[in-house]
Amino acid sequence: MISSVLVANAEYQAWLKQIKQRIHSVRMKVALAANSELITLYYEFGAQIVWSVRRRRCGGRIFLMPLVTT
């Protein structure tokens, strides 16, 4: 009886460890995907700002115009 409880406990522990590993793996994938999207977004914002600054240069001055109007 005790040995069956220990086997069941060992099986449960192994199953629980596998579940925890899968959760960790999926969380890492989600974090990497989110970071990748944020980097892309920030790059696009930076490119828009550079384009806007270059377009608005006039007589050595730089006129910064808001990119978003409300």
N, C-alpha and C positions, 0 to 999 in steps of 0.2 A: 504494500500500500504506500509506504513512504517512497519507494523507488518510482512508482507511477506519478506521484505528486512532483518529485524532482524532475522527471522527464518532461512532464507537462509544463513545469515552471521553466525549464531550459528551452523548450520549444516556444513558449510564450516570450521569453526574453529575446530569443533569436528573431522572432517575428517583430517584436517591438523595435529592436535595433534596426531591422530592415526598413520599417516604416519611417523611423526617424531619419535614416540615411536618404530615403526618397524625398522626404519633405525638405531636407537641407539642400539636396541637389536641385529641386525645383525652385526653391527660394533663390539660389545662386543664379540660375538661368534667368529668372525674372529680374533680378537686380542688374545683371549684365545687359539685358535687353533695354531696361529703363535707362541705364547710364548711356548706352549707345544712342538712344533717341534724344536724350538731353544734349549730348555732345553735338549731334547733327543740328539740333535746334539752335544752340548757341553759335555754331559755325555760320549758320544761315543768317542769324541776327548780325553777327560781325561783318559778314559780306555785305549785307544791306547797308550797314552804317558806313563802311568804307566807300561803297558805291555812291551813297548819298553825299558824303563829304567831298568826294572827287567831283561830283556833278555840280556842286554848289560853290566851288572856288571861283572867286571873282577878284581880280586885282590884288592877288596875294593874300586876300582875306578868305576865311572859311566861314560860310554861313551854315550853321547847323539848323536844320529844319526837323521838326518832329516827324518820325516815321508813322506814327499812329495818331489820327485825329479823332477827337470825340465830339 
